Structure formats: structure tokens, C-alpha cells
Amino acid sequence: MVEVAKTRLEQIIKSQLSADGKLLDVEDKELSADDLKLLQEFDELKNVEQLYLSHNELDAEGIEVLCHPDSFPNLKSLYLNHNLIGDPEAEMLAKSGLVKNLNCLMLEANAVGVKGTEALAISTNFQVLETLFLDNNPIGAEGVKIVAASTQFPSLRALHLDSTGMGDEGAIALAQAPTLAQLTKLYLCSNHIENDGAIALSNSPHLKNLIVLSLWRNDIRDKGGKAIAGSPTFGKLERLYMSLNLIDRPVRKIIRQSELAARLKTLVMD
């Protein structure tokens, strides 16, 4: 049985490992914990820097194997979106040496909650992490506040928090966080952010390095739209995405004719 599994993995590796041995894409391959154990035996995978494990239904057993000290020693980007990762699994990852050299961690569309978010936020293993995806996890405003207050992401440049249920409370926490002053990309789609959140973001003294801001599918109305148009914060902004809000046509016109819009390379607004 092991030999059959090993033969299958050999075939997967042959087709899914990049020519330079640095990228392995095993997304949606129905990998079990036993398969992950076997992967660690392949010497040709020791140089993998980018690992795609999305859509594999990985749970605690699989994550525990993945966090083994001999697993992917040169890893820099780890994609674990659309698995079965909850708070205990997030804590395993946070404590693991596997993540110490990561510049990108993708945890989108799992079941990470407040406790798992806290485990990530207090870990000292993310000192070089540049991009964090927590989209579509039920972390809520409390989880967003924990991320915003963390001092353990000194290299973070891109933060993805779409569909996390943060509301205005979470957006205001992000706006008030000096720990996020280095951010250049912030994604906040589908979060029921209203005027108060939009105004706080627009007036934040800490988000002045943003190049990309995504506010798609929120509940921002005219007052919030005007605040964005006249923002003193968004001087470096190049791309603004804010379709599917509740801003009336006259204010959308104001935004399009603003100094902000004149500076932007991309403005997406219905």
C-alpha cells in the first residue's frame, strides 16, 4: 500500500514540481497525512520555496505532519487556503519552525477564529512575513483588533481581511494601529464597513503608505465616500477598489473628479 502511495506521489511530483525544484503545486490532490509524511522522504523537495496545498481537506493530523522539523526546510510561501484549519491547527502553525522563513502565508477560507488569530499574532515566528491572507475566516472585529495590535509582524506589507466580519469596529482598529504603518496593501471587501469605518481609514495617521486599498461590497454611503475623496491619508494610493457600496451617483462623481482620483492608476467604482 505504501509503495502504491509512493508511486502516485512520484507521478504528482513529476508533473507538479517546477523545473528549478522551488515550486510544488499539489492543490486539490486529496493528500492525506500519510501522503505528507511520504513527501518528506523525497530529496528533490528539500529546495521547495513555494508550496501550494489548497483544497486538500487538511486537518489537525495533516498540519501536525506538515509542521515536522524535517518538512520543507527552505519554504518561503505556504498556501493552505480552503482546508479544515481551525484554531488548534493555526496554533500548531504559529509555533512551528516551518513558518520562520515565510514571506507569504495563505489561510483563506478555513475556520480560524479569534483564538487561532491570537496564536498567530503572538508568535515570534513571523518576523519576515510580508503577506498574510486571513480572508473568509470568522475572526470578527475581535480578531482584527488582535492583528492590528500585534507587534510580531514587523515586515508585513499586505494584509488580506476580506469577509472576516469586522464591521466598522474592525476597520477603526486598523486605522488606529501604528503597528500597520508599513502596510502597502489592505483588502477589506465584504465586511459591512459603513461610514464610520471609511472615515476612520480615510483619516488614519498610520496608513499613509497604502498603495492598494480594496473596499468592495461594503455599506459605505455618501459621507464615507466624501471622506475617501478628500482623504489626507491616501497620498500614495495607486489603486482603489470600492464597487458595490451604497454611494449615490452625485458623490461617485465627486470621487471621480477628486484630486485623489487624478493621482490613482486604477479606480474601480460602479
C-alpha positions in Angstrom: 0.0 0.0 0.0 2.8 2.4 0.8 4.5 1.6 -2.5 1.3 2.4 -4.3 1.0 5.7 -2.5 4.7 6.5 -3.2 4.3 5.8 -6.9 1.3 8.1 -7.0 3.2 10.8 -5.3 6.2 10.3 -7.6 3.9 10.9 -10.5 2.4 14.0 -8.9 5.9 15.4 -8.2 7.0 14.8 -11.7 4.1 16.8 -13.1 3.7 19.5 -10.4 7.3 20.3 -9.3 8.8 23.3 -11.2 12.0 22.7 -13.3 14.1 24.5 -10.7 12.6 22.5 -7.8 11.4 25.6 -6.0 7.6 25.4 -6.6 5.4 22.5 -5.8 1.7 22.7 -6.6 -0.3 19.9 -5.1 -3.6 21.8 -4.8 -6.7 19.6 -4.8 -4.7 16.3 -4.8 -6.6 14.7 -1.9 -3.4 14.4 0.1 -3.6 12.6 3.4 -1.4 13.0 6.5 0.4 9.8 5.4 1.0 11.3 2.0 2.6 14.4 3.6 4.8 12.0 5.6 5.9 10.3 2.4 6.6 13.7 0.7 9.2 14.4 3.3 11.2 11.4 2.1 11.7 12.9 -1.4 15.1 14.6 -1.6 14.1 16.6 -4.6 11.6 18.5 -2.4 14.2 19.9 0.0 14.6 23.0 -2.1 10.9 23.8 -2.4 10.2 27.5 -1.6 6.6 27.8 -2.7 4.1 25.1 -1.6 0.5 25.0 -2.7 -1.6 22.7 -0.6 -5.0 24.3 -1.1 -8.2 22.3 -1.3 -6.8 19.1 0.3 -9.1 19.0 3.4 -6.1 19.1 5.6 -7.0 18.9 9.3 -5.1 18.6 12.6 -3.3 15.4 11.6 -2.1 16.8 8.3 -1.0 20.1 9.8 0.9 18.2 12.6 2.8 16.3 9.9 3.5 19.4 7.9 4.9 21.1 10.9 7.5 18.3 11.4 11.1 19.8 11.7 12.2 18.0 8.5 9.4 19.3 6.4 10.3 21.7 3.6 13.3 23.5 5.3 13.6 26.2 2.6 9.9 27.2 2.5 9.1 30.8 1.8 5.5 30.8 0.7 2.8 28.4 2.0 -0.7 28.3 0.6 -3.2 26.5 2.8 -6.5 28.1 1.7 -9.7 26.0 1.6 -8.7 23.3 4.1 -10.0 22.3 7.5 -7.7 24.6 9.6 -9.3 25.9 12.8 -7.8 27.4 15.9 -5.8 24.4 17.1 -4.2 24.0 13.7 -3.4 27.7 13.4 -1.7 27.4 16.8 0.4 24.5 15.5 1.5 26.5 12.6 2.3 29.5 14.7 4.5 27.5 17.0 6.2 25.6 14.1 9.7 26.3 12.7 8.0 25.7 9.3 6.8 29.3 9.2 10.0 31.1 10.4 11.2 32.0 6.9 7.8 32.5 5.3 7.2 35.8 3.4 3.7 34.7 2.5 1.1 32.7 4.4 -2.3 31.9 2.9 -5.0 30.8 5.3 -8.0 32.0 3.3 -11.3 30.1 3.7 -10.6 28.0 6.7 -12.2 28.1 10.2 -9.6 30.2 12.0 -11.3 32.2 14.8 -10.2 34.6 17.5 -8.0 32.0 19.4 -6.2 31.0 16.2 -5.7 34.6 15.2 -4.2 35.3 18.6 -1.8 32.4 18.3 -0.6 33.8 15.0 -0.4 37.3 16.4 1.7 36.5 19.5 4.1 34.1 17.7 7.7 35.3 17.2 8.0 33.1 14.1 6.7 35.7 11.6 9.4 38.3 11.6 10.0 38.2 7.9 6.3 37.6 6.8 5.3 40.1 4.2 1.8 38.9 3.1 -0.9 37.4 5.3 -4.2 36.1 4.0 -6.9 35.6 6.6 -9.9 36.2 4.2 -13.1 34.3 4.8 -12.3 33.2 8.3 -14.6 34.0 11.2 -12.2 36.2 13.2 -14.6 39.2 13.5 -13.8 42.6 14.9 -12.0 41.0 17.9 -9.7 39.0 15.7 -8.9 42.0 13.5 -8.1 44.1 16.6 -5.6 41.4 17.7 -3.9 41.5 14.3 -3.9 45.3 14.4 -2.3 45.4 17.8 0.3 42.7 17.2 4.0 43.8 17.2 5.1 40.4 15.8 4.6 41.3 12.1 7.4 43.9 11.5 7.8 43.0 7.8 4.1 42.9 6.9 3.2 44.8 3.8 0.0 43.1 2.5 -2.9 42.2 4.7 -6.0 40.4 3.3 -9.0 40.5 5.6 -12.0 40.2 3.2 -15.1 38.6 4.6 -14.0 38.4 8.2 -17.0 40.1 9.7 -15.0 43.1 11.1 -17.6 45.8 10.5 -16.8 49.4 11.5 -15.2 48.3 14.7 -12.5 46.3 12.9 -11.9 49.0 10.3 -11.4 51.6 13.0 -9.0 49.3 14.9 -6.9 49.0 11.7 -7.0 52.8 11.2 -5.7 53.4 14.7 -2.9 50.8 14.6 0.6 52.3 14.5 1.9 48.7 14.0 0.5 48.8 10.5 2.3 51.9 9.3 4.4 49.8 6.9 1.4 48.3 5.1 1.2 49.0 1.4 -1.8 46.8 0.5 -5.0 46.4 2.5 -8.0 44.3 1.4 -11.3 44.7 3.3 -14.0 43.5 1.0 -17.4 42.3 2.1 -17.1 43.3 5.8 -20.2 45.5 6.3 -18.0 48.5 6.8 -20.1 51.7 6.9 -19.4 55.4 7.1 -17.6 55.4 10.4 -15.1 52.8 9.2 -14.5 54.5 5.9 -13.9 57.9 7.7 -11.5 56.3 10.1 -9.5 54.7 7.3 -9.5 58.0 5.4 -8.2 60.0 8.3 -5.7 57.4 9.7 -2.3 58.8 10.6 -0.8 55.3 10.2 -2.0 54.1 6.7 -0.2 56.7 4.7 1.9 54.1 2.8 -1.0 52.3 1.3 -0.7 51.8 -2.4 -3.7 49.4 -2.7 -7.0 49.7 -0.8 -9.9 47.4 -1.6 -13.3 48.2 -0.1 -15.6 46.3 -2.5 -19.0 45.2 -1.3 -19.4 47.1 1.9 -22.1 49.5 3.2 -20.3 52.8 2.7 -22.6 55.7 2.0 -22.2 59.3 0.8 -20.5 60.6 3.9 -17.9 57.9 3.8 -17.4 58.3 0.1 -16.7 62.0 0.5 -14.2 61.2 3.3 -12.3 58.9 0.9 -12.3 61.5 -1.9 -10.8 64.1 0.4 -8.5 61.8 2.4 -5.3 63.3 3.7 -4.0 59.8 4.3 -4.1 58.3 0.7 -1.4 60.4 -0.8 0.5 57.3 -2.1 -2.6 55.3 -3.1 -2.4 54.0 -6.6 -5.3 51.5 -6.8 -8.7 51.9 -5.1 -11.5 49.4 -5.4 -14.9 50.4 -4.0 -17.6 48.9 -6.2 -20.9 47.6 -4.7 -21.2 50.1 -1.9 -24.2 52.4 -1.2 -22.8 55.7 -2.5 -25.2 57.8 -4.6 -24.3 58.9 -8.1 -23.5 62.6 -7.2 -20.9 61.5 -4.7 -19.5 58.9 -7.0 -19.0 61.8 -9.4 -17.2 63.8 -6.7 -14.9 60.9 -6.1 -14.1 60.5 -9.8 -13.3 64.3 -10.1 -11.3 64.4 -6.9 -7.5 65.0 -6.6 -7.3 61.5 -5.2 -8.8 60.0 -8.4 -6.5 62.1 -10.6 -3.5 60.5 -8.8 -4.8 57.0 -9.0 -3.7 54.5 -11.6 -6.8 52.4 -11.0 -10.2 53.4 -9.6 -12.9 50.7 -9.7 -16.4 52.0 -8.7 -19.8 51.3 -10.1 
